[in-house]
Amino acid sequence: IGLAVILGFTSIGALFGGVSAALGGMTRANVDVSRTLVTSVQPLGVLVTFRTDSMIEDIRVGVQQNIGNACGIAASHMVTGGVEAGIDLSQIRDEDIAFDPIRNVYTISLPAPTLTTCRIDTIQQYNRTFTMCPVDWDMVRALADYTALIQLRDDAIEGGALERAAVEGALRLTSLLQNVTDAGIEIVFRDPVPVAEGETEVTPLGASCYPEPPSGWRIDPNTGGWTR
């Protein structure tokens, strides 16, 4: 069985481009085989094809309190955590598979890879500032947890997590489908779902990768410290 993955990209945008051109002109045939391909892949659900574990040594969190920041505090944090990425195969349908009889190749169009899980495993607080004011160091830790999760997520995306998830996913699926057909296999990835008007354009993320800050808290754009 042959394998061709439509990649050759230098950015995540290039990875998802050109899917329509790849599918254009395909002749629908071998319906039974196409249906078998779908039923072989669909039950896999979310196929996790990329994992990374990281440590961030110094997440400094400052909190502004009282008039003139008279009770301002800060602490550093050492954080370990991880990110996973993959492909939601439950979305695949019969129309996502096309057969080219001239080349004897099935082209399978898959959803764009996405981050599926972002997590913080441990967080250690140290180097606290001194103050005589009442302090909730657990809240400072919660703010650090949020900050670290965002950093882990962004570092994973910038480091090519989605591209690597696509390559590994294509290889795994092709290996799986060797038992279904002797024809060649091309894996292409659809464009990410368009962002609704008024929303911020972000790479598709699992819910845990797009957290909300602790209720009522925000970053002061002038100082970079947390306030509420």
Protein Blocks (a to p, Z undefined) as FASTA:
>chain_A
ZZdddehiabfklmmgoklmmmgopacehkllmmmmmmmmmmnmpadfbdcddddfbdcd
dddedehhlmgccddddddddddddddfklpcfklpccdfklopacddddddddfbdcdf
bdcdehiacdfbdcdfklmmmmmmmmmmmmmmmmmmmnommmmmmmmmmmmmmmmmmmmp
mcdcdddddddddddehiacdddddfklmccddehiacdfknopacZZ
